[in-house]
Each structure stands twice: as structure tokens, then as C-alpha cells.
Amino acid sequence: MPEAKDIEILVVDDELLVRDLIYDFLSSNGYTVYLAEDGKKAISLVDEVDFKVALVDLKMPEVDGLEVAGVLTEKKPYVPIVIMTAYPSVDSTVEAIKEGVFDYIIKPFNISQLSKTIGKAVNEYTARSSSNYIRVKADNIDTINLDDSIC
């Protein structure tokens, strides 16, 4: 696994307190953290920053987390996306899976849970970026790893 200082993480949440708490935790652990207060800002950062993991709030005004996940999936298929929500539902979980989301965590979450999720996402980024990984958005197909194909 790469060192934390080499890992850029995007945090997208419309709640200042949540953004600040996650920023404090991640930066104190050596990660480089980029913050976005809404989906529009997050999408604008996609082309500007080479982040390795994205933590995205589900419910935000104007551009929600699933829309952000869709853009990230298209533009940065190697980046694991973690959806955070205080309003979990079966429908939003299914939609998140369809968008290619790596994990889905429910607020409030504890620091230990966040730490484990970030660790898994960083490992996933490393695996994806070192293989011929592509992501396909479809109703029944979430990911294809070309290393495992028969062709």
C-alpha cells in the first residue's frame, strides 16, 4: 500500500462540520485532502486534482452524490468512490452499486470504521491502477477486470 502522504482524497459533503471532522482525521494521518462543499464543486475538481479515493455524501442540494459518482466513474474509473449517508435506503444502495460505488457507509460512523474503509479503498485503488481494470456502467454489469477474462 502506498504511503498516506502519496494519497489524495476528495471529501464531498454539504455539512461543514462533517467535512472538517473528516479533513482533520485524514490530514492528521498524513493524507492530502481536497474538500468540496457540494456536487458542483466536486465535479469541477475532477479534472484539476489527481485524487485516489473519493468520499461523497449522498444527499446534497442541486447535484447529489449519485450524480457525482456517475461523473467520477466516467472520468476516473480507477478511483474507488465511498458514498456516505445519514439516509440509507435499499433504492439508494442499488443506485450506488449501478454507479460503480466501491462502498456505502452510514452516518454517523466512527473513526475506526472510516479508517478501515479508507484503507480498503486505497488498496482497491492500487489494485485497479496496477491492472487493466475498466468499469462498465450498466444495469447488470458493475465491473470487469481484464486480468480475469478468458480472451
C-alpha positions as CSV (number, residue, x, y, z in Angstrom):
1,M,0.0,0.0,0.0
2,P,1.3,3.5,-0.8
3,E,2.2,5.8,2.0
4,A,-0.5,8.1,3.2
5,K,1.4,11.2,2.0
6,D,1.1,9.9,-1.6
7,I,-2.7,9.5,-1.3
8,E,-5.0,12.3,-2.3
9,I,-8.6,12.0,-1.1
10,L,-11.6,14.0,-2.2
11,V,-14.2,14.7,0.5
12,V,-17.6,16.0,-0.6
13,D,-20.2,16.9,1.9
14,D,-22.6,19.9,2.3
15,E,-22.2,19.8,6.1
16,L,-19.2,21.9,7.2
17,L,-18.8,20.0,10.5
18,V,-18.6,16.7,8.7
19,R,-16.1,18.0,6.1
20,D,-14.0,19.5,8.9
21,L,-14.0,16.3,11.0
22,I,-13.1,14.1,8.1
23,Y,-10.4,16.6,7.0
24,D,-8.9,16.7,10.5
25,F,-8.8,12.9,10.8
26,L,-7.4,12.2,7.3
27,S,-4.8,15.0,7.3
28,S,-3.6,14.0,10.8
29,N,-3.0,10.6,9.3
30,G,-0.9,12.0,6.5
31,Y,-3.4,12.0,3.6
32,T,-3.7,15.0,1.3
33,V,-7.3,16.1,1.4
34,Y,-9.4,18.1,-1.0
35,L,-12.7,19.4,0.1
36,A,-15.9,20.2,-1.8
37,E,-19.0,21.7,-0.2
38,D,-21.3,20.4,-2.9
39,G,-21.6,18.3,-6.0
40,K,-20.8,21.1,-8.4
41,K,-17.5,21.9,-6.7
42,A,-16.6,18.2,-6.6
43,I,-17.2,17.8,-10.4
44,S,-15.1,20.9,-11.0
45,L,-12.2,19.3,-9.1
46,V,-12.4,16.0,-11.1
47,D,-10.2,17.4,-13.9
48,E,-8.0,19.5,-11.6
49,V,-6.9,17.0,-8.9
50,D,-5.5,13.5,-9.3
51,F,-7.2,12.1,-6.2
52,K,-7.1,8.3,-5.4
53,V,-10.2,8.0,-3.3
54,A,-13.5,9.9,-3.1
55,L,-15.8,10.2,-0.1
56,V,-19.1,11.6,-1.3
57,D,-22.2,12.5,0.7
58,L,-25.4,11.1,-0.9
59,K,-27.9,13.9,-0.1
60,M,-26.7,17.3,-1.3
61,P,-28.6,20.2,-2.9
62,E,-28.6,20.6,-6.7
63,V,-26.1,17.8,-7.6
64,D,-26.4,14.8,-5.3
65,G,-23.8,12.1,-4.5
66,L,-25.0,9.7,-7.1
67,E,-24.6,12.3,-9.9
68,V,-21.1,13.0,-8.6
69,A,-20.4,9.2,-8.6
70,G,-21.6,9.0,-12.2
71,V,-19.2,11.7,-13.3
72,L,-16.3,10.2,-11.3
73,T,-17.0,6.7,-12.7
74,E,-16.8,8.1,-16.2
75,K,-13.8,10.3,-15.8
76,K,-11.7,8.4,-13.2
77,P,-12.6,4.7,-13.4
78,Y,-9.7,3.7,-11.1
79,V,-10.9,5.9,-8.2
80,P,-12.9,4.0,-5.6
81,I,-16.0,6.0,-4.5
82,V,-17.4,5.7,-1.0
83,I,-20.9,7.1,-0.5
84,M,-21.7,8.5,2.9
85,T,-25.3,8.9,4.0
86,A,-27.4,9.5,7.0
87,Y,-30.5,8.4,5.0
88,P,-29.8,4.8,3.8
89,S,-32.3,3.0,1.7
90,V,-32.4,0.0,-0.5
91,D,-33.1,2.2,-3.5
92,S,-30.1,4.4,-2.9
93,T,-27.8,1.4,-2.3
94,V,-28.9,-0.2,-5.6
95,E,-28.4,3.1,-7.4
96,A,-24.9,3.5,-5.8
97,I,-24.0,0.0,-7.0
98,K,-25.2,0.8,-10.5
99,E,-22.9,3.9,-10.5
100,G,-20.0,1.7,-9.6
101,V,-19.6,2.8,-6.0
102,F,-16.9,0.9,-4.0
103,D,-18.5,1.2,-0.6
104,Y,-21.5,2.7,1.2
105,I,-21.2,3.9,4.8
106,I,-23.9,5.1,7.1
107,K,-23.6,8.3,9.2
108,P,-22.9,8.6,11.9
109,F,-19.8,6.4,11.5
110,N,-16.9,6.0,13.9
111,I,-13.3,6.9,13.1
112,S,-12.3,3.2,13.2
113,Q,-14.9,2.4,10.5
114,L,-13.8,5.3,8.4
115,S,-10.2,4.3,8.8
116,K,-10.9,0.7,7.7
117,T,-13.0,1.9,4.7
118,I,-10.2,4.3,3.6
119,G,-7.6,1.6,3.9
120,K,-9.7,-0.8,1.8
121,A,-10.4,2.0,-0.8
122,V,-6.7,2.8,-1.0
123,N,-5.9,-0.9,-1.6
124,E,-8.6,-1.1,-4.2
125,Y,-7.1,2.0,-6.0
126,T,-3.7,0.3,-6.0
127,A,-5.2,-2.9,-7.4
128,R,-7.2,-1.1,-10.1
129,S,-4.4,1.2,-11.2
130,S,-1.9,-1.7,-11.5
131,S,-4.2,-3.9,-13.6
132,N,-6.1,-3.5,-16.8
133,Y,-9.2,-2.5,-14.9
134,I,-12.1,-0.8,-16.5
135,R,-15.6,0.0,-15.2
136,V,-18.7,-0.5,-17.2
137,K,-21.9,1.2,-16.2
138,A,-24.9,-1.0,-16.9
139,D,-27.9,-2.4,-15.1
140,N,-26.3,-5.9,-14.6
141,I,-22.6,-5.3,-15.0
142,D,-20.6,-3.2,-12.5
143,T,-17.0,-4.1,-13.2
144,I,-14.8,-6.1,-15.4
145,N,-11.2,-6.9,-14.6
146,L,-9.5,-7.8,-17.9
147,D,-6.8,-9.8,-16.0
148,D,-9.6,-12.3,-15.2
149,S,-11.1,-12.6,-18.6
150,I,-10.8,-15.7,-20.8
151,C,-9.9,-13.7,-24.0
